[in-house]
Amino acid sequence: MIILALETATEACSAALNIDGEIRERFEIAPREHSMLILPMLESLLTEADISLQQVDALAFGRGPGAFTGVRIGVGVAQGVAFGVDLPVLPISTLAALAQATDAVQVLAAIDARMDEVYWGSYRRDKGGLMYLQGEECVAAPDATPTVSGEGWLGAGSGWNMYGDSLGARHAGQVSGVAVDALPRAAAVSRLAVAAFVAGEAVGAEQALPVYLRDTVTWKKIR
């Protein structure tokens, strides 16, 4: 199986090519440069592997939540590339990709949402090594994020960097470590996408839609 993946929803811009589990990745932290970087990244991966778009089984992208502009860039590129060669697409949660990119078994993923809020999701890794959502993803004030049971959770993402004290107090006793520099990566998107593809979750390019945390139809907002 060949999955081409991209993730642009945060300050990190990345692309990955997953060929039967062997992953090549391009990754760069470059705020406001995603629109210039992402297509060359995708093209260089295909060229390096001597793979054409016609050989790719599906295109996966980080659907958000994240920075509005970054999410829109990812969706636009995914739609444009997929439409061009009639590729199925796999929208993957950016919070799930953040959790997947860590080495932890259970993760409290938090991305800074500005306005004193975070994008939030709790994930556990299954026996196959993939992260699965526990409960719901949401947007919340740090001191109102959903609590979890048990110990040994890793706090990961920019939300923990911005609101570490509030989040730490909220989840005292559950969190055993924090990775404030953890970022969602296209390699992680590609791993999650393989399982999604096998599960029949691929959609047409016209359904490559963003997920915005502050979209009250899609997301639950907690105060």
C-alpha positions as CSV (number, residue, x, y, z in Angstrom):
1,M,0.0,0.0,0.0
2,I,1.3,3.5,-0.9
3,I,0.0,6.5,1.1
4,L,1.1,10.1,0.5
5,A,0.5,12.3,3.5
6,L,0.7,15.9,4.5
7,E,0.3,17.9,7.7
8,T,0.2,21.7,7.8
9,A,-2.2,22.6,10.7
10,T,0.5,23.9,13.1
11,E,3.8,25.7,12.8
12,A,5.3,22.5,11.5
13,C,5.0,21.7,7.8
14,S,5.6,18.1,6.8
15,A,5.0,15.5,4.1
16,A,5.4,11.7,4.1
17,L,5.4,8.8,1.7
18,N,4.4,5.5,3.3
19,I,5.2,2.5,1.1
20,D,4.2,-0.7,2.8
21,G,5.2,0.6,6.2
22,E,8.5,2.1,5.1
23,I,8.2,5.9,5.6
24,R,10.1,8.8,4.1
25,E,9.3,12.2,5.5
26,R,10.1,15.9,5.0
27,F,9.6,18.0,8.1
28,E,10.3,21.7,8.7
29,I,9.2,24.2,11.4
30,A,8.4,27.2,9.3
31,P,5.4,29.3,10.3
32,R,3.7,31.2,7.4
33,E,5.7,29.3,4.8
34,H,3.6,26.2,4.4
35,S,2.1,27.2,1.1
36,M,5.6,27.5,-0.4
37,L,7.0,24.3,1.1
38,I,4.3,21.6,1.0
39,L,4.1,20.9,-2.7
40,P,7.9,20.7,-3.2
41,M,8.0,18.4,-0.2
42,L,5.5,16.0,-1.8
43,E,7.1,16.2,-5.2
44,S,10.6,15.4,-3.8
45,L,9.3,12.4,-1.9
46,L,7.7,10.9,-5.0
47,T,10.8,11.7,-7.1
48,E,13.2,10.1,-4.5
49,A,11.1,6.9,-4.4
50,D,10.6,6.9,-8.1
51,I,6.8,6.8,-7.6
52,S,4.2,8.5,-9.6
53,L,0.9,9.9,-8.3
54,Q,-0.9,7.3,-10.3
55,Q,0.7,4.6,-8.2
56,V,-0.4,6.1,-4.9
57,D,-3.4,4.4,-3.3
58,A,-4.6,7.4,-1.2
59,L,-3.7,10.9,-0.1
60,A,-4.0,11.5,3.6
61,F,-4.0,15.0,5.2
62,G,-4.2,16.5,8.7
63,R,-7.8,17.9,8.8
64,G,-7.3,20.0,11.9
65,P,-8.0,21.3,14.4
66,G,-5.2,23.8,14.2
67,A,-4.3,27.2,12.8
68,F,-7.0,28.3,10.4
69,T,-4.6,29.2,7.6
70,G,-2.6,26.0,8.0
71,V,-5.7,23.8,8.0
72,R,-7.0,25.5,4.9
73,I,-3.6,25.1,3.1
74,G,-3.7,21.4,3.9
75,V,-7.2,20.9,2.6
76,G,-6.6,22.9,-0.5
77,V,-3.4,21.0,-1.4
78,A,-5.1,17.7,-0.7
79,Q,-8.1,18.5,-2.9
80,G,-6.0,19.9,-5.7
81,V,-3.6,16.9,-5.8
82,A,-6.4,14.3,-5.4
83,F,-8.7,15.9,-8.0
84,G,-5.9,15.9,-10.5
85,V,-5.5,12.1,-10.5
86,D,-8.8,11.0,-9.0
87,L,-7.1,9.9,-5.7
88,P,-9.2,8.9,-2.7
89,V,-8.4,11.0,0.4
90,L,-8.2,10.2,4.1
91,P,-8.9,13.1,6.5
92,I,-6.9,12.4,9.7
93,S,-7.3,14.3,13.0
94,T,-4.3,16.6,13.7
95,L,-4.7,15.8,17.4
96,A,-4.5,12.1,16.7
97,A,-1.4,12.7,14.6
98,L,0.1,14.7,17.5
99,A,-0.5,11.8,19.9
100,Q,0.7,9.2,17.3
101,A,4.0,11.1,16.9
102,T,4.9,10.5,20.5
103,D,6.3,7.3,22.0
104,A,3.8,7.2,24.8
105,V,1.0,4.7,25.4
106,Q,-1.6,7.3,26.5
107,V,-1.5,11.0,25.6
108,L,-3.4,14.1,26.5
109,A,-3.0,16.1,23.3
110,A,-3.4,19.8,23.5
111,I,-2.8,22.4,20.7
112,D,-2.8,26.1,21.5
113,A,-6.1,27.5,20.2
114,R,-5.4,31.1,21.2
115,M,-8.1,33.0,23.1
116,D,-7.1,31.2,26.3
117,E,-8.2,27.8,24.9
118,V,-6.8,24.6,23.7
119,Y,-7.8,22.0,21.2
120,W,-8.0,18.8,23.3
121,G,-8.1,15.1,22.9
122,S,-7.1,12.0,24.9
123,Y,-5.7,9.0,23.1
124,R,-4.6,5.5,23.9
125,R,-2.3,3.3,21.8
126,D,-3.6,-0.1,20.8
127,K,-1.6,-3.3,20.5
128,G,-1.0,-2.5,16.9
129,G,0.7,0.8,17.9
130,L,-2.0,3.2,16.7
131,M,-3.6,5.9,18.8
132,Y,-7.4,5.8,19.3
133,L,-9.5,8.6,20.7
134,Q,-11.0,8.2,24.1
135,G,-14.1,10.3,24.5
136,E,-14.4,13.4,22.3
137,E,-12.1,16.0,20.9
138,C,-13.1,19.5,22.0
139,V,-12.1,23.1,22.4
140,A,-11.9,24.1,26.0
141,A,-10.4,26.5,28.5
142,P,-7.3,24.7,30.1
143,D,-9.0,24.5,33.5
144,A,-12.1,23.0,31.9
145,T,-10.5,20.2,29.8
146,P,-12.1,16.8,30.2
147,T,-10.5,14.7,32.9
148,V,-9.3,11.2,32.5
149,S,-8.9,8.2,34.7
150,G,-5.7,6.4,35.6
151,E,-2.1,7.5,35.8
152,G,0.9,7.6,33.4
153,W,-0.5,10.0,30.8
154,L,1.8,12.2,28.7
155,G,0.8,15.8,28.1
156,A,1.8,16.7,24.6
157,G,1.7,19.7,22.3
158,S,1.8,23.5,22.3
159,G,-1.2,23.8,24.6
160,W,1.0,22.3,27.4
161,N,3.6,24.9,26.6
162,M,1.2,27.8,26.8
163,Y,-1.0,26.6,29.6
164,G,1.1,24.1,31.4
165,D,0.3,25.3,34.9
166,S,-3.5,25.3,34.4
167,L,-3.4,21.9,32.6
168,G,-1.0,20.4,35.1
169,A,-3.3,21.5,38.0
170,R,-6.4,20.2,36.2
171,H,-4.8,16.8,35.5
172,A,-2.6,16.4,38.6
173,G,-2.2,12.8,39.5
174,Q,-2.8,11.6,35.9
175,V,0.1,13.2,34.0
176,S,3.6,11.6,34.5
177,G,5.4,13.7,31.9
178,V,5.0,16.6,29.4
179,A,6.3,17.0,25.9
180,V,5.7,20.7,25.1
181,D,7.6,20.5,21.8
182,A,5.7,17.6,20.4
183,L,4.1,18.3,17.0
184,P,1.8,16.5,14.6
185,R,3.8,15.0,11.7
186,A,2.9,13.6,8.3
187,A,4.6,10.3,9.1
188,A,2.1,9.9,12.0
189,V,-0.7,10.9,9.6
190,S,0.4,8.2,7.2
191,R,0.4,5.5,9.8
192,L,-3.1,6.3,11.0
193,A,-4.2,6.6,7.3
194,V,-3.2,3.0,6.5
195,A,-5.6,1.7,9.2
196,A,-8.3,4.2,8.0
197,F,-7.9,3.0,4.4
198,V,-8.2,-0.6,5.4
199,A,-11.3,0.3,7.3
200,G,-12.9,1.8,4.2
201,E,-12.8,5.4,5.4
202,A,-11.4,6.9,2.2
203,V,-13.6,9.5,0.6
204,G,-13.6,11.5,-2.6
205,A,-11.6,14.6,-3.0
206,E,-14.7,16.8,-2.7
207,Q,-15.1,15.5,0.8
208,A,-11.6,16.5,1.9
209,L,-13.0,18.9,4.4
210,P,-11.4,20.8,7.3
211,V,-12.4,20.4,10.9
212,Y,-12.2,23.6,12.9
213,L,-12.4,23.2,16.7
214,R,-14.6,26.3,17.0
215,D,-17.1,25.0,14.5
216,T,-20.0,24.4,16.9
217,V,-21.6,21.9,14.5
218,T,-18.6,19.7,14.5
219,W,-16.9,20.4,17.8
220,K,-18.1,20.5,21.4
221,K,-17.0,23.6,23.2
222,I,-16.4,23.4,26.9
223,R,-16.4,26.3,29.4
